[in-house]
Amino acid sequence: MTTQLRVTADDGLLLDIDGHPALAGPAPVRLEIDRARRDQLQDPEITGSADDQLLVSGRVRDTGIAVSWTARRLAGRSVWELSMTLTNTGADPVAVARMDPLQARLMGGSWRTLAFRSAWGDEYRPEHGETDVDLWFETRAGRSAHGHSPWVGLERDGAGLVVAPAWSGNWHVDVTEGGTLTAGISNWLFETEIGPGDSIIAPSVVIAAGTDLETAAVELTAAVGSDWVPRSPASDRLDVEWNHWWPYEDAEVDENVIAANADLAAELGFGYATVDAGWFGPSDAGSFWSRCRGDWDLVNEIRFPAGLAALGSRIRRAGVRAGIWIEAEAVGRDARLRRERPEILALAVDGRRPDRSYGVGTESLDPDDPTFLGYVCCGSEQGRRFVRESLESVVQRTGAEWVKLDFNVDPDAGCTRTDHGHGAADGLYRHYLGLYQVLDDFRVAHPEVVLEACSSGGLRTDLGLARHVHCTFLSDPDYTEHHLQVLWGASLMLPPASILHWSWSQWRGDYPPAKLDFAGLSPEEFDATLRAAMLHRFGVSLRLPDLRPDQRESLRRHVTVFTHHVAPLVRDGVLHRLTGQPLRRGRGERTPAFQLSADDHHLLAAFGLPGSTGQTFVRPRGLAADRRYQLFDPFTGTRSTHSSAELADNGIPVPARTGLLSSVFVLLEPSDT
């Protein structure tokens, strides 16, 4: 496959795939300046190389705005980050309400589209379309993956494209005007002012190309893994994590629960034991976590009488590293912070109603105060300082080396205050720029810490945040059918090392799809729940003391296999989808299969879900021609050798499912015999 990206003064952005045009003109950007659409650059200057970075500089016609537009190639692959800086060279302020770094026409007729609707427990619900009608994909919830996920795939014969806005707030991807593709930050209730001599940076958009959509997605995730997400020795260890949340929530957790599970986690080979919500707030056995968010200086001493420092020390004495949950941006309605630090609160001064395009998921809003948005505005210096100091304090007190950063808030259009250093219509934009800077500063100050992003599960999953954290949590529910559906979708955008999701948890709460009698599971069923979560960073949220002895021994084996055999593939590999997407409620593919590959080393995994019938075969992709491979089951030790042609023709058998769930989990390594 060959791809070429070019920009010309006459034709705008041009993208060829194997010599055939996929994108063309009319101009690489779309702007709205002082309430007028502006697309044309006056006397554009084009410099650079398509093999590295293209730069287009010019002035927007009839304005004082200078544009610097860049297409940076990622990791030498068919992937480009499109970014743009706007500078006001005039004498008067200029209002910008749209700043899309991508505008181009789709070439070659109608394209098929794949997008994903996204809500709590309903992430990565596929939505198919055709570009012969106008299409709009967007989020207005104020967090990137509540509405649609910020990833759109397009495909026609011989060509596949991915468009991914790298932004954690509101965004859009539109196909209108008979095939004109535009993407960038949403212009819904957004406007920012550029003063004379000032500049702003538009959120970037990443595009990837291939001969089909799967190839384009693999190009994207490979480039993101090697030239986008933060790396560190701590993150690259890929230690397995235990978290207390779903079995205990904030109702049954205390020092003894954490200690007992940390002891067993160490025995089983885990690297981290993470304390989730419930450690903070007033010292009250009935304290509810969401209402006191923001009071991070308070420790619930009914649950943790010895305090955070002692809790962290106890976890380390068990033989694992400590982890801690915090929702550093959030403010609960009963939080002392809300009363004592009103200057840092994000407010909708106009008391607007949330947009009807999504169901509001903010925890602990105040029905008597419609201006209260439930978060700290990082568009203000004081807000950024509070979030930074909250992260710093909780790490210092616990000695934590894993931070789970949650965000159970829908900011909608964001803060409309004008005393924060932002305008009335760009508070959300400034919040996320501020948050990104706080996270970058934190990682520099604490290279020993693995930083995980979470947002009511997976409702802030995007390439913007992925650039500033080590991994992203996919979804609150984790029952295996749902997990495989969201993994199928998320792996089109994120590499395996950027993905964290737990195996099927022992849910304490009343959520029927997640209910499972662990005591009644067969060994094969329990193993399948674990293996489904081993194609990326591996973690569990289980009552370790309550597992059957054989289940604890199985968990030990799976942690060992992950650490020694799977983690090297996760660290530098990509995930291929070998089948269609499984879907919740017994729909979609019922024997989904995946291939995790790094260089010429591979893991094939297939799962029998309820509704699967009979034996099937999984055929690996991308094996070297005329090479022999050893097929190795890391749990039984069984080995056999096959040629790549045999594997392509015959596949690997996936026996008919017995029981609730079944799995096949085998390694493929080049063999000299």
DRENKOL-747365 format. One record per residue (C-alpha): y negated, x negated, z. Coordinates in steps of 0.2 Angstrom, whole numbers. Layout:
N
north,east,up
Y,X,Z;
...
//
This chain:
673
north,east,up
0,0,0;
-17,-6,-4;
-34,2,2;
-51,-3,-2;
-67,4,6;
-84,1,-3;
-102,7,-2;
-113,8,-17;
-132,13,-18;
-128,27,-31;
-111,34,-25;
-111,31,-6;
-95,29,3;
-79,25,-8;
-62,24,-2;
-47,20,-13;
-28,22,-9;
-17,12,-21;
-30,13,-34;
-34,31,-33;
-50,38,-25;
-48,47,-9;
-66,48,-3;
-82,46,-13;
-101,49,-10;
-114,56,-9;
-121,46,5;
-112,38,20;
-122,47,33;
-129,65,37;
-144,66,48;
-155,80,55;
-173,73,59;
-187,84,65;
-177,99,61;
-174,94,43;
-158,88,35;
-159,70,29;
-145,61,19;
-154,49,7;
-158,31,11;
-173,23,2;
-169,7,-6;
-153,4,4;
-147,-14,6;
-128,-17,6;
-121,-33,13;
-104,-39,20;
-86,-38,15;
-74,-24,14;
-61,-36,22;
-71,-37,38;
-88,-28,39;
-99,-18,28;
-117,-16,33;
-129,-3,25;
-148,-5,30;
-161,7,24;
-175,19,28;
-173,38,29;
-183,45,15;
-200,53,21;
-197,48,39;
-200,32,50;
-182,31,54;
-173,15,49;
-154,16,48;
-141,2,51;
-124,9,46;
-108,-2,48;
-90,0,43;
-80,-12,53;
-62,-15,48;
-50,-15,63;
-36,-28,65;
-36,-31,46;
-28,-14,43;
-33,1,33;
-44,7,48;
-63,7,49;
-75,11,63;
-90,19,56;
-105,17,67;
-124,19,65;
-140,14,74;
-156,23,71;
-173,15,75;
-190,23,75;
-202,12,66;
-216,25,65;
-230,28,77;
-224,45,83;
-208,51,93;
-195,58,81;
-182,71,86;
-164,69,80;
-152,83,81;
-138,77,70;
-132,59,67;
-115,59,58;
-109,41,53;
-97,49,41;
-101,59,26;
-90,59,10;
-82,70,-3;
-63,72,-3;
-56,67,-20;
-40,73,-29;
-41,92,-26;
-36,102,-11;
-30,93,5;
-18,99,18;
-25,97,36;
-17,95,53;
-27,97,69;
-23,102,87;
-30,115,98;
-31,109,116;
-32,118,133;
-24,115,150;
-5,115,148;
-8,119,130;
-13,102,123;
-8,97,105;
-5,115,98;
-4,112,79;
-16,120,68;
-13,119,49;
-25,122,35;
-31,118,17;
-48,111,12;
-51,124,-2;
-59,134,12;
-73,128,24;
-65,121,40;
-73,117,57;
-65,107,71;
-75,104,86;
-77,104,105;
-91,112,115;
-83,111,133;
-92,94,136;
-76,85,137;
-67,79,121;
-50,88,121;
-54,105,128;
-55,115,112;
-49,104,98;
-42,86,101;
-53,73,93;
-41,69,79;
-40,77,61;
-27,73,48;
-28,76,30;
-15,74,17;
-11,76,-2;
1,69,-13;
0,50,-12;
-14,49,1;
-16,52,20;
-32,51,30;
-36,52,49;
-53,56,55;
-56,53,74;
-73,54,82;
-74,41,96;
-83,51,109;
-79,59,125;
-91,74,124;
-94,87,111;
-90,82,93;
-86,89,76;
-77,86,60;
-81,98,46;
-75,101,29;
-87,111,19;
-97,113,3;
-81,112,-8;
-73,97,1;
-88,87,9;
-81,79,25;
-93,75,39;
-90,70,57;
-99,64,73;
-107,70,89;
-109,89,89;
-126,95,85;
-123,111,96;
-137,112,108;
-140,93,105;
-157,84,102;
-163,67,107;
-180,60,105;
-183,42,99;
-199,35,104;
-209,23,93;
-200,6,93;
-185,13,101;
-167,14,95;
-152,25,98;
-133,22,94;
-123,36,87;
-106,39,93;
-94,31,80;
-80,39,70;
-64,30,66;
-55,33,49;
-38,27,44;
-29,28,27;
-12,28,21;
0,34,7;
4,49,18;
-2,55,35;
12,47,45;
7,30,37;
-11,33,41;
-8,37,59;
3,22,61;
-11,11,54;
-23,19,66;
-12,17,82;
-8,-1,78;
-26,-6,75;
-31,3,91;
-18,-6,101;
-23,-23,95;
-42,-22,92;
-49,-7,102;
-42,-4,120;
-45,-16,134;
-31,-28,138;
-28,-38,154;
-13,-47,163;
-12,-33,175;
-12,-19,162;
0,-29,151;
13,-30,165;
17,-12,162;
24,-9,180;
31,8,183;
21,19,194;
25,32,207;
12,46,211;
13,58,225;
4,73,217;
16,87,210;
29,87,224;
17,86,238;
-1,90,232;
-14,90,246;
-4,101,257;
11,91,262;
5,73,260;
1,62,274;
4,43,279;
22,46,283;
26,54,266;
17,40,257;
26,26,267;
43,34,264;
41,35,246;
33,18,244;
48,10,253;
60,18,241;
49,15,226;
50,-4,230;
69,-3,232;
70,5,215;
59,-8,206;
43,2,204;
26,-8,203;
14,4,210;
13,19,223;
-2,29,220;
-10,41,232;
-17,56,223;
-30,69,229;
-30,74,247;
-35,58,255;
-54,62,256;
-65,75,264;
-66,83,281;
-53,80,294;
-45,97,292;
-26,100,288;
-32,115,277;
-45,105,267;
-44,109,249;
-47,94,238;
-58,101,224;
-71,108,235;
-75,92,244;
-75,80,229;
-89,68,230;
-87,65,248;
-78,49,245;
-84,40,261;
-75,53,271;
-56,51,275;
-45,66,280;
-39,58,297;
-28,73,300;
-17,67,285;
-22,48,286;
-27,45,304;
-26,26,302;
-38,26,287;
-38,20,270;
-37,1,274;
-21,4,284;
-14,15,271;
-16,2,257;
-8,-11,269;
7,0,272;
10,2,254;
9,-17,250;
21,-20,265;
33,-9,256;
33,-21,242;
23,-12,229;
5,-12,224;
-7,2,230;
-15,15,218;
-28,28,222;
-35,44,214;
-53,47,213;
-64,59,203;
-80,49,204;
-91,59,193;
-86,76,201;
-95,86,215;
-86,100,224;
-96,116,229;
-94,112,247;
-97,93,246;
-109,86,258;
-115,75,243;
-122,91,235;
-133,94,249;
-138,76,253;
-140,69,236;
-147,83,225;
-157,70,214;
-140,64,206;
-133,81,202;
-131,87,184;
-139,104,182;
-141,117,168;
-159,121,173;
-159,136,162;
-143,143,170;
-135,145,153;
-118,154,151;
-104,142,145;
-100,143,127;
-87,156,123;
-76,144,113;
-66,138,128;
-60,144,145;
-71,136,158;
-59,124,168;
-72,116,180;
-64,116,198;
-75,123,212;
-90,130,203;
-103,140,214;
-104,158,208;
-121,160,217;
-129,145,208;
-127,145,189;
-137,129,187;
-123,119,196;
-112,110,184;
-101,101,196;
-104,83,192;
-115,68,194;
-126,64,179;
-123,46,173;
-138,48,162;
-148,44,178;
-148,27,185;
-145,34,203;
-130,44,196;
-123,28,188;
-125,19,204;
-116,32,214;
-101,32,203;
-101,13,202;
-102,12,221;
-89,25,224;
-76,16,213;
-80,0,221;
-79,7,239;
-62,15,237;
-54,-1,229;
-61,-12,243;
-55,0,256;
-38,2,250;
-35,-14,240;
-29,-3,226;
-24,-11,210;
-22,6,200;
-36,18,199;
-33,36,192;
-50,42,187;
-49,61,185;
-62,73,178;
-59,92,181;
-75,97,174;
-82,106,158;
-100,100,157;
-103,112,142;
-119,105,134;
-123,94,149;
-137,91,161;
-154,99,156;
-165,90,169;
-179,80,163;
-181,69,179;
-165,58,175;
-172,47,161;
-165,59,148;
-172,74,138;
-168,92,141;
-155,92,126;
-147,75,127;
-140,74,145;
-122,75,140;
-125,61,127;
-133,50,140;
-120,54,153;
-106,47,143;
-116,32,137;
-119,29,156;
-101,32,161;
-94,20,148;
-106,6,155;
-100,10,173;
-82,8,167;
-85,-8,158;
-94,-16,173;
-80,-10,184;
-66,-18,174;
-76,-35,173;
-78,-34,192;
-60,-30,195;
-48,-37,182;
-34,-35,194;
-35,-16,193;
-27,-5,180;
-39,9,175;
-31,26,170;
-41,41,163;
-36,59,167;
-45,75,165;
-36,91,170;
-22,81,162;
-27,77,145;
-43,86,141;
-53,70,139;
-42,61,127;
-51,52,114;
-55,35,106;
-72,34,115;
-64,33,132;
-49,24,127;
-61,9,123;
-65,8,141;
-49,11,151;
-32,4,150;
-22,21,148;
-24,39,147;
-14,53,155;
-8,66,143;
-6,82,152;
-4,90,169;
12,99,165;
26,87,161;
42,97,158;
52,88,145;
49,101,130;
30,101,134;
30,82,136;
38,79,119;
26,91,111;
10,82,118;
18,65,115;
21,69,97;
2,73,95;
-6,60,106;
4,46,98;
-5,50,81;
-20,43,89;
-15,31,104;
-3,17,104;
11,18,117;
2,6,129;
-13,18,130;
-2,32,135;
4,37,152;
14,53,156;
27,56,170;
44,62,168;
48,80,173;
40,81,191;
46,91,206;
32,104,206;
27,111,222;
15,124,214;
19,140,206;
20,136,187;
35,144,180;
38,132,165;
39,117,177;
51,124,189;
68,115,189;
82,114,202;
84,95,203;
98,96,215;
108,106,202;
104,94,187;
119,85,179;
117,66,177;
114,68,158;
101,81,161;
92,70,174;
93,55,163;
85,64,148;
70,69,159;
67,51,163;
70,44,145;
58,56,137;
44,47,147;
50,30,143;
42,28,126;
25,23,133;
19,18,150;
32,25,163;
29,34,179;
36,48,190;
30,60,202;
46,64,212;
51,66,230;
61,50,231;
69,53,248;
75,70,242;
84,64,226;
103,64,227;
110,46,229;
116,46,211;
99,51,205;
91,37,214;
103,25,207;
100,32,189;
81,30,192;
84,12,197;
93,9,181;
80,17,171;
66,7,179;
76,-9,175;
79,-4,157;
61,0,155;
55,-16,163;
67,-28,153;
70,-19,137;
57,-6,133;
40,-13,140;
39,-27,127;
40,-14,114;
27,-3,122;
15,-18,125;
13,-22,107;
22,-8,97;
19,8,88;
28,24,89;
34,33,74;
39,51,74;
56,53,65;
56,72,65;
44,87,66;
34,92,82;
44,101,95;
34,115,102;
33,125,119;
43,141,122;
58,136,111;
49,133,95;
47,119,83;
59,104,81;
73,106,94;
81,88,92;
65,78,91;
67,59,88;
55,44,89;
56,26,85;
46,13,95;
44,-3,85;
36,-20,88;
39,-32,74;
58,-30,69;
63,-24,86;
66,-6,88;
70,8,101;
77,25,94;
76,40,105;
82,58,102;
82,73,113;
92,89,113;
81,103,119;
86,121,122;
89,129,106;
96,114,97;
113,116,89;
126,104,83;
127,86,79;
112,78,70;
108,60,64;
93,50,66;
88,37,52;
77,23,57;
62,18,47;
55,1,42;
71,-10,44;
71,-26,34;
81,-25,18;
98,-34,17;
97,-38,36;
110,-33,49;
106,-25,66;
114,-24,82;
114,-7,90;
114,-8,109;
115,5,122;
106,-3,137;
114,10,149;
132,8,144;
131,-10,137;
140,-3,121;
136,-14,105;
139,-12,87;
133,-21,71;
127,-12,55;
118,-16,39;
100,-9,37;
108,0,22;
121,8,32;
109,14,45;
97,21,32;
112,30,23;
122,36,38;
110,36,52;
114,36,71;
123,51,77;
115,63,90;
129,73,98;
127,91,101;
117,95,117;
127,100,132;
118,108,147;
99,110,148;
94,93,140;
103,78,132;
97,61,125;
101,46,114;
92,30,118;
97,15,109;
90,-2,104;
90,-10,87;
89,-29,86;
91,-41,71;
108,-49,71;
115,-65,63;
133,-58,63;
//
